[in-house]
Amino acid sequence: MNDKTPTPLEGSINIKVVIKGHLDNWLQNHFAGLIINHELEGNSVLSGNLPDLAAFYGLILKLRDSGVDLLSLEASKLTEEDR
């Protein structure tokens, strides 16, 4: 793992969100420790680990308030084996 990726905690949630268009890199701070990657097809992928379900719902609200077009949203709860 690199220094920007937090160590996943048991019970945390791994997320991957595909967003239409390229997000500006300054939004990296707005999405609290999540990584923004730009795909060649013109989409952005927001990924990383969130500490709990409340943070996941908070992210969904931020995305809604940002007015971005969601193409897909994946979330999975991390277990001890994922650490």
N, C-alpha and C positions, 0 to 999 in steps of 0.2 A: 504494500500500500504506500501511496505517497503521503506527504505531510498534510495535504489538503483534505484527504479522505478520513473522516472520523472512524474510529474502531467501532464496529457494530456491537451493540449490547444485546443480550438475550431479550427477546420480546420487542426489539425494535423492528421497524418496517422498512423493507427495501422497496424503492419505487423507481419506476421508469415511465416518463411521460413524453409522448411525441407531440410536438406542437408545430402547426403549420407556419412556415416562414422561419427566418433566422432571428433569434432573440439577440438583442444587444448584450455585449459582455458585461456592461455595467449592472445588469440585472442579477449578476452572480451574487452580490451582497443581499439583494432583495429576497433571494430564495435560500437563505441561511445554510450555507455549507453544501448545497447540492451542486452538481457539476453540469454545466451547459456544454453540449457538443453540437456542432453544426454538421448536418449530413449533406452530401453532394446533391441530393434530390431537392434541397432547399428547405428542409425541415430542421427543427432543433430537438434534441433529446435532453431532457432534464432527468438526472438520475442521482441516486445516492441513498442514504439511510436516514430515516426519521426516528426519533426516540419512542414515539407512541402514536396511538390512534388520533389523539387530539392534534398533534402536529400534522398528521396526514390531512385531517379535515381543514386545518388552517391553510395548508398548501392549496387545497382545492378552492378555498375562498379567495386566496391571493390570485390564483390563475383566473378565476371568474372575474374578479375586480380589474385585472389587467386587460381583459377583453381579448385574450388570445384564443385562437381556434384549436381546440384539442382534437388530435387525430386518434390517440389511444392513451390509455392509462392502465398501468399494471402495478399491483402492490402485492407483496408477499411478506408474511411475518417471518423474521429470522429466528432460527432455533440454535441451540448449542452447537450443532454440527456445522452451521453456516459461519461460525466465528473463525 
